[in-house]
Amino acid sequence: MTLRFPRFALVSISAAVLSATLSACAPLVLGGAAVGTMVAVDRRTSGAQLEDEGIELRAASRLREGVAGHVNVSSYNRQVLLTGEVQREQDKQAAEQLVSRVENVKGIVNELAVMGTSSFAQRSADTLTTGKVKASLVDDKELSVSAFRVVTERGTTYLMGRVTQREAERATQIARTVPGVQRVVRVFEVITDEELRQIAPQQARPASASR
């Protein structure tokens, strides 16, 4: 499934459900800068990076005051991912409305689940899963790990970043093989090879190098 948001033209969100190789799959919590930001050469501008930090802080503050539940905010290039759990559908919609009013937010992917709050053990397991996914991306010579952000919640791993279609497919394939990952959801801003060369010449690789 791929969804495109008019306010963030090149964002594609696709979900691929896979069977877990391990039964211990649970949620991880990270909003903001907790688990998912990979340093090195960042494909966002310095201004966008600062705005993402501000979005996460302001959104988290508003959500604490206005929504009951366990809600995480992850922003990448002004595209916001909401994960976690809330008690009612009204809370899920309220969270999205609150975040939509935060300055500089260009789009929202609302992945909040209407259910009981996840346990500490579940979140710890997801944190471990996120670490494994990031390590697998680091090990792959076809990818620039700094282009990706990884978030895991209740066994679902979310991949964020500014990447080419080839990089998106490769990262998805890798994440699917990681123990603990039950499902992969892509929240990417897809860019062309030419755009990549303009953003980070040292990271650009010819398409033929993908295999």
VENCORSUL-V565724 format. One record per residue. N is the residue number from 0. PHI is phi in whole degrees, 0 to 359 (none if undefined). PSI is psi in degrees with one decimal (* if undefined). Layout:
N/PHI/PSI, N/PHI/PSI
//
This chain:
0/none/132.2, 1/232/127.5, 2/244/143.6, 3/234/136.6, 4/255/127.1, 5/300/-28.1, 6/277/-7.1, 7/215/75.7, 8/307/-36.8, 9/261/14.9, 10/276/131.6, 11/234/137.3, 12/239/116.5, 13/230/142.1, 14/244/135.0, 15/233/119.2, 16/268/131.2, 17/228/156.0, 18/281/138.7, 19/281/140.8, 20/275/-18.1, 21/235/152.0, 22/276/-17.8, 23/276/82.3, 24/238/126.1, 25/208/-175.6, 26/277/150.7, 27/241/151.0, 28/242/125.1, 29/208/128.4, 30/245/175.9, 31/38/-121.9, 32/265/10.1, 33/302/-78.4, 34/240/81.5, 35/177/-9.9, 36/268/126.8, 37/253/125.5, 38/274/179.8, 39/115/-139.4, 40/280/115.8, 41/262/132.9, 42/279/-5.5, 43/277/154.1, 44/290/161.6, 45/298/-34.6, 46/296/-41.3, 47/294/-37.6, 48/297/-43.6, 49/294/-39.9, 50/296/-38.8, 51/299/-42.6, 52/297/-43.0, 53/295/-40.3, 54/300/-46.0, 55/297/-42.5, 56/293/-47.0, 57/292/-40.9, 58/295/-43.3, 59/298/-39.5, 60/297/-45.6, 61/294/-38.3, 62/292/-36.7, 63/298/-36.0, 64/277/-26.8, 65/245/-11.2, 66/223/129.7, 67/272/133.7, 68/141/-170.9, 69/249/99.8, 70/238/128.9, 71/248/142.4, 72/241/123.5, 73/234/122.9, 74/242/131.0, 75/226/116.4, 76/53/41.0, 77/74/6.3, 78/263/123.1, 79/256/132.0, 80/251/125.1, 81/254/124.3, 82/228/163.8, 83/123/-156.4, 84/224/141.8, 85/228/161.6, 86/280/-30.4, 87/225/156.1, 88/300/-35.9, 89/299/-35.6, 90/292/-38.1, 91/299/-46.2, 92/291/-36.9, 93/296/-38.9, 94/298/-43.7, 95/295/-41.2, 96/296/-41.1, 97/297/-44.4, 98/290/-33.7, 99/297/-21.4, 100/269/0.3, 101/284/136.0, 102/302/137.4, 103/81/-2.6, 104/289/125.2, 105/259/-24.0, 106/195/157.9, 107/227/132.8, 108/249/109.1, 109/264/100.7, 110/251/22.1, 111/295/138.3, 112/258/140.1, 113/269/98.4, 114/189/178.7, 115/292/156.6, 116/293/137.5, 117/292/156.2, 118/275/164.6, 119/299/-39.3, 120/297/-40.4, 121/296/-44.3, 122/294/-37.1, 123/296/-40.8, 124/297/-39.6, 125/291/-35.8, 126/300/-42.1, 127/296/-42.1, 128/298/-43.2, 129/301/-43.5, 130/299/-39.4, 131/293/-40.4, 132/297/-46.0, 133/298/-41.2, 134/297/-38.0, 135/293/-37.1, 136/293/-38.8, 137/299/-39.1, 138/288/-18.9, 139/274/120.8, 140/285/-10.6, 141/275/-9.8, 142/241/151.6, 143/260/107.4, 144/298/-26.9, 145/292/-11.2, 146/278/-8.4, 147/243/150.5, 148/232/137.4, 149/239/132.2, 150/226/136.5, 151/234/136.4, 152/216/117.4, 153/52/44.3, 154/84/-6.4, 155/263/125.0, 156/259/127.6, 157/256/130.8, 158/250/123.9, 159/241/159.6, 160/148/173.3, 161/256/105.0, 162/220/160.5, 163/281/167.1, 164/299/-39.9, 165/299/-45.5, 166/296/-38.2, 167/299/-45.4, 168/294/-42.8, 169/296/-45.7, 170/297/-37.9, 171/296/-44.3, 172/301/-42.5, 173/294/-47.5, 174/300/-35.9, 175/296/-23.4, 176/270/-5.4, 177/279/128.3, 178/302/134.3, 179/101/-17.9, 180/273/117.7, 181/265/-27.5, 182/203/145.0, 183/240/129.4, 184/239/126.1, 185/261/128.1, 186/235/69.3, 187/256/152.5, 188/261/107.8, 189/275/127.4, 190/241/163.0, 191/275/166.9, 192/298/-35.8, 193/293/-42.1, 194/298/-38.9, 195/297/-42.0, 196/298/-33.9, 197/285/-35.9, 198/286/-48.4, 199/212/84.8, 200/306/-35.9, 201/288/-16.4, 202/265/-18.9, 203/290/134.7, 204/233/147.3, 205/295/149.4, 206/302/-30.9, 207/294/-18.3, 208/279/-1.2, 209/285/-12.2, 210/230/*
//
